[in-house]
Amino acid sequence: MSYECILSEVKDGVGIITLNRPKAMNALNSTLCREVGEAVDGFEVDDSVGCILITGGDQVFAAGADIKEMKDQTFADLYAKNFPYIQRDCWRAIDEARKPVIAAVAGFALGGGCEMTMACDFIIAADSAKFGQPEIGIGTMPGAGGTQRLTKAVGKAKAMEMCLSGRMMGAEEAERAGLVSRIVPAEELAEQSFKTARKIASMSRPALTLIKECVDMAVGSSLDDGLRFERRAFEATFAFEDCSEGMNAFAEKRKPEFKNR
Ligand code: CO8
């Protein structure tokens, strides 16, 4: 499939999406958002893909929604049409993906760009990464999860300061605050994030999906509910052939051969 604003390929079980509007710092226009959504949906139903990786390349992740495209929208347009960028397309696809989705971030991840990284399951950051919700600087506010996901990730104080002042967070601060899973040197971002995605893609897919559901459950539920849900999910893994294969392989000192069943 060829796209206008992204590149997409499958390599060793990893579906890779590269945002590709370098002249506009990968600003998220409606075409790019629609294409990300289509690519994620496509990888979801592609049996050769076990993990999805979204990156902006080695310079910039994305400088936010495309302000030039957005600037003439009216409230009525946004409301009645459910803001074409947010609606369904990429946000729904990333949110609802059963396969793990990793964001690999170098340079700016701002506004909608930061929100896209936070919609992913986790973020690997280059040491050059800068996260921010600078919408206040153009008289608006985050609209695709920035006030919610950022607050859940880094706590009220940092989220409030960042959204109210537009202050950006560098990679180290983002790691300390729990926004990113780890930092790698910028020149190793592509390789390291791909390695992680490939490793995840080699695991049992039904087990991966259950783990995703359980960790997501921890974000929005009480500890008791989460623990009960996790216990049932753990027990359910014993219905998978992969679980029996994994345990037998360990006992027989060999590598497991998961069949995703
Ligand atoms: N939209 C459109 N074009 C952009 C954007 C953007 N968000 N960001 C950068 N560009 C373009 C510039 O216009 C410029 O193009 P040109 O050469 O044609 O003039 C090119 O990219 C390079 O940008 P700069 O010359 O400004 O590069 P600098 O290195 O000087 O500055 C910055 C980089 C700091 C990233 C600066 O470009 C900037 O502040 N950009 C805007 C950041 C911003 O405000 N982002 C938030 C946008 S609003 C938003 O995201 C709302 C989300 C709501 C949900 C939407 C879901 C999609």
Residues whose N, C-alpha, C, O or C-beta is under 5 A from the ligand:
A	BS01	CO8	K23 A24 M25 A27 L28 A63 G64 A65 D66 I67 K68 Y85 F108 L110 G111 G112 P134 E135 M141 P142 G143 A144
